[in-house]
Amino acid sequence: MFSNPEVVRRANSEFIPVALKAVTVNFPPDSEEGRLYREIGRSKVAPQGICVANSAGKVLAWTAMFDNNASVLGFLDYTLKRYGSHPGAETAVAAERFVMYPSGKGPDVADSGQPLAIPLKHHDGERCLGALGVPEGTLRGRTWGRAFKDGKPLGDTTRQENYIEDRFEVLADAQEALARALASAGKGLLELPEGLSRSLVSTAHLGMLDVNPLGAHGGQNDRKEWSFRGQKDGDRVRFEGTSLLADSETRVDGARWSHEVKLSWKVSIEMKGNRITRLLAVADGHEKLKWGNVNIREGQSEVASLTGGRPIDFDGEVRYGFEGRPAAAHEIGSSPEVGPAQALESDLPSKMQKFQAALKRAQQEGKDLSEVGKIMEGLEALMKEGKSKEAGERLDRALKLLAGESGQAAPPGDVPESLQAKIQQLHEAIQAQEQRQKEIEREIQKFPPLVQKGDFAEAEKQIDRILELLKKR
């Protein structure tokens, strides 16, 4: 819908456009800003959508899709008229809800009757819910990608198969791994460490998040290969390499896609000690992307199938650029907690793999593992309670101890049977959580076909089922 210049012009001139993270709208924290998110989210018709609110934070109307292109401008007219009657908290206003505007109207949600105290700014030390905080020492980067034909960039940069912008992060441990590799290699060749190379290749693709050939939920990961070799060149480290990622999926919501990205790379890195001070990279090659949905009717307006996406069929040249610098002071910090949704974004499985590898090394080196066992006590309970953040922090502590950061020498010893049992229990708990997550994803995928069929009553019931499953987490 935002590929229409008139929609963009009016949204910018007549409204205050704000993009909210869906995960925070669905699971707002208990804070002043969180209460505003909760008020906006309590009348939503789907986990994602388009909402217009007044100056008091009261929703005037929600919609998930539109009948046709003209309906988008009609929605703007309609909400402006409602705003004229209800500009603030002076009068109560019911939130009007449309699955499809204007034909698919659902029941209104009455005003809560509770005024919202909206502060003019965040309190000192309070982090905005829209801010993405990173740990100290992180390298923050941006990615730009462009599709080409006959050596010339394709136009219409509003389409994701023609142009993308993304971000990437390189954590401190990945930078330290590069510093160690440099020290070991001397003037010889070295491989770019896994964590750093993965950060780069994971954002080098056209299209939306659903078609990430490296990290899409439910994808097959048909192929994932990359290799970067380089050496010091004066004050820089230069790498060259290749990558090949391929993935495909057929989903229960009717979506079908395949994606292949084959690139050649050049990377330049400047370092100071064990930290990267600047990263520049370019990659070019060939990309194939097909996306479609069997539930989208031929000739159907794109704005009438926002939840199902629109067909994409790209096969051509691509080029990507990357730039990374150390995170600024205001970017450092933890992102605000958003309740149960944290479990959906958890990196516990990857941390567990790191823990197992570190544990094996520690055993081979003869380290005393009794302190590690104490840290791991209670981890299974945290997992069962859905406390992913606390579980991740406990694994981080265990990883630091295994890395020798405690500074204590210890006599050799085997991994205690009690610790081995707890590791097995943790595996089972993580697998159970992953199964619950897959169940939620399957239920979410059932929602768009119901909307596209016009079965709005069943669509609303489906949302209730999804919310109930999320509460159980």
Buried (B, 14 or more C-beta within 10 A) or exposed (E): BEEBEEBBEBBEEEEEEEEBBBBBBBBBBEBEBBBBBBBBBEBBBBBEBBBBBBEBBBBBBBBBBBBBBEBBBBBBEBBBEBBEEBBEBEEEBBBBBBBBBEBBBBEEBEBBEEEBEEEEEBEEEEBEBEEBBBBEBBBBBBBBBBBBEEEEEBEEBEBBBBBBEBEBBBBBBBBBBBBEBBEEBEEEEBBBBEBBBBBBBBBBBBBBEBBBBBBBBBBEBEEBEBBBEBBBEEEBBEBEBBBBBBBBBEBEBBBEBBBBBBBEBBBBBBBEEBBBBBBBBBBBBEBBBBBBBEBBEEEBBBBBBBBBBBEBEBEBBBBBBBBBBBBEEEBBBEBBBBBBBBBBEBEBEEBBEBBEEBBEEBBEEEBBBEBBBEBBEEBBEBBEEBBBBBBBEBBBBBBEBBEBEEEEEBEEEEBEEEBEEBBEBBBEBBEEBEEBBEEBBBBBBBBBBBBBEEBBEBBBEBBEBBEEBBEEB
